[in-house]
Amino acid sequence: MEQNEQQEQNQINKGFGESEIKKAENHLQQKVMDSFIGKVVRKDLAFLVKGGLPVPTYVLEYLLGQYCASDDEVVIAEGLEKVKSVIQNNYVHRAEAESVKGKIREAGKHRVIDKISVTLNEKADEYHATFANLALSGVPIGTEYVRKNPKLLSGNGVWCIVTIGYIPGEDVKVRWDIQQLKPIQISNIDLEEYIEQRQNFTTEEWLDFMMHTVGLNPDNMNRREKIITLARLLPHVENNFNFVELGPKGTGKSHVFQELSPYGVLVSGGDVTSARLFVRMSGKHEELGLVGYWDVVAWDEFEQQKGRSVDAVLIDTMQNYLANKAFNRGKGTHEASASMSFVGNTKHTVPYMLRSSHLFESIPTSFIKGAFLDRIHLYNPGWEIKMLKKDSFSKGYGLITDYIAAVLHGLRNRDLTSMLKDYAKFDGSLSERDSLAIRKTFSGMVKLLYPDGKMTDKEAYELVDFAAESRKRVKDQLYVIDETFKAEPAKFEYIKVKTGEKKVVKTLEQIENDFIPEHERGQTCPTN
């Protein structure tokens, strides 16, 4: 199916002609500039500035948006020089921390770009800031900054532009003085304006626009690859969305979690503890962990824990949280809306996994439990995405990363799960977790592709099928991992509400490998 789609697209492209394709791309780029003036940036510019700096893309695009929000090459060139100057003069390299401190002392104050985290010093009854690269800690910070930016307390740090002063003289307890602090993120957006601008684009244009926005070149992707890539944003746009993507190395699985949003945090799977993730005790006080401060907590290199013992309390707490949005730690029950994402690499091909093991084989053994995996809403097929190469990245205009992050954050408050019933009535054999997973995936994909709610029936059913397939991929593996699920097998089929037509859902890897799962053998499926 995928191959036929690509061949069909290639034929279209050949008939269309390179000049026409270029015209269409230029037309889209102009439409982007007209619709989102001041909110877009050429996506390759961040790479030109970044070099080897360990700075998230959203930090660089924040600066590029101030100086390079234009399609005028002269303005862009001048803006790039200004951004490079800001990075050179204000970004703190760890190796140059002492030199920067000296600069602050001699000048009396200096503006720096650094990652700031804050803790409460109970004895002094004041907040203290720690600068990651400048290697300063115990620096008093005004309560107003913490109240406005509670993520400073999350323990993971927030990138900020800070004016820090130096206090000379004798009998000075702390010589460093935070005079001004501004987190590098947009403070507010007009969500309705964003939704309204969607009507200026066709679905194909909007999908390509989203690919440019996440930094990828849509010309090198077929429609299904774009949909799978877009699905990586679901945890950002849906509350309490449980996401898994496993696939080959180098396909950009962790990119949207590391670079896209100041509302998400990427952690190494091997470094996660119950205290860090949920609640840690500070004296007699309970301090919320990462799930209390971030929209998304993404576990990177999830497979790296293979063979290592994982705290049983962590798994039990995680299972409860994934199912109920709540967790019991310390003295009480806490609730949070953070989505959980697990991304990692596969070690075998899909045909091998289907016939000899299962699609979760590379994750830590402690997590290969039916009770845990049944809570996953979507398994994204990372093996369908091509390895990223030089021409995989966008050179066109997309939304400033910080802007789209704020939009996705705002859309989390909208629940579109009830829309599914207008299109599909699923078989009664599906569990409530199956149904919830499909509804949440459908809701999130509608927000991403059709934020104005306007879509054709064909477009809606594309999302219904993707949502159902994504959950079926999880359920098929559960039958292999935990035999108790075989007692009540689910039929992933639905009736189209408007036509009465029955649709049977299969995963693409099942179709391409002519593979019939054991629990489906002997069943007869109608042709669709």
HELIX and SHEET records of a PDB file:
HELIX    1   1 GLU A    2  PHE A   16  1                                  15    
HELIX    2   2 GLU A   18  SER A   35  1                                  18    
HELIX    3   3 LEU A   45  LYS A   50  1                                   6    
HELIX    4   4 THR A   57  TYR A   67  1                                  11    
HELIX    5   5 GLU A   73  ASN A   90  1                                  18    
HELIX    6   6 ARG A   94  GLU A   96  5                                   3    
HELIX    7   7 ALA A   97  ALA A  107  1                                  11    
HELIX    8   8 THR A  143  LYS A  148  1                                   6    
HELIX    9   9 PRO A  150  LEU A  153  5                                   4    
HELIX   10  10 LEU A  191  GLN A  197  1                                   7    
HELIX   11  11 ARG A  198  ASN A  200  5                                   3    
HELIX   12  12 THR A  203  THR A  213  1                                  11    
HELIX   13  13 PRO A  218  ASN A  220  5                                   3    
HELIX   14  14 ARG A  223  ALA A  231  1                                   9    
HELIX   15  15 LEU A  234  VAL A  237  1                                   4    
HELIX   16  16 HIS A  255  HIS A  255  1                                   1    
HELIX   17  17 VAL A  256  LEU A  260  3                                   5    
HELIX   18  18 GLY A  269  ASP A  271  5                                   3    
HELIX   19  19 SER A  274  LEU A  277  1                                   4    
HELIX   20  20 LEU A  290  GLY A  292  5                                   3    
HELIX   21  21 PHE A  302  GLN A  305  5                                   4    
HELIX   22  22 ALA A  312  ASN A  324  1                                  13    
HELIX   23  23 VAL A  350  SER A  356  1                                   7    
HELIX   24  24 THR A  365  PHE A  367  5                                   3    
HELIX   25  25 GLY A  370  LEU A  373  1                                   4    
HELIX   26  26 GLY A  382  GLU A  384  5                                   3    
HELIX   27  27 LYS A  390  SER A  392  5                                   3    
HELIX   28  28 THR A  401  LEU A  411  1                                  11    
HELIX   29  29 THR A  417  ASP A  422  5                                   6    
HELIX   30  30 GLU A  432  LEU A  449  1                                  18    
HELIX   31  31 ASP A  457  ILE A  481  1                                  25    
HELIX   32  32 GLU A  483  ALA A  487  5                                   5    
HELIX   33  33 LEU A  508  GLU A  512  1                                   5    
HELIX   34  34 GLU A  518  GLU A  520  5                                   3    
SHEET    1   A 2 VAL A  40  ARG A  42  0                                        
SHEET    2   A 2 TYR A 397  LEU A 399 -1                                        
SHEET    1   B 5 LEU A 136  ILE A 141  0                                        
SHEET    2   B 5 GLU A 126  PHE A 131 -1                                        
SHEET    3   B 5 LYS A 109  ASN A 121 -1                                        
SHEET    4   B 5 VAL A 158  TYR A 166 -1                                        
SHEET    5   B 5 TRP A 176  PRO A 183 -1                                        
SHEET    1   C 5 GLY A 264  SER A 268  0                                        
SHEET    2   C 5 VAL A 296  ASP A 300  1                                        
SHEET    3   C 5 SER A 339  ASN A 345  1                                        
SHEET    4   C 5 ASN A 242  GLY A 247  1                                        
SHEET    5   C 5 LEU A 378  PRO A 381  1                                        
SHEET    1   D 2 VAL A 279  SER A 282  0                                        
SHEET    2   D 2 HIS A 285  LEU A 288 -1                                        
SHEET    1   E 2 ALA A 326  ARG A 329  0                                        
SHEET    2   E 2 GLY A 332  GLU A 335 -1                                        
SHEET    1   F 3 ALA A 424  PHE A 426  0                                        
SHEET    2   F 3 GLU A 493  LYS A 496 -1                                        
SHEET    3   F 3 LYS A 502  VAL A 504 -1                                        
END                                                                             
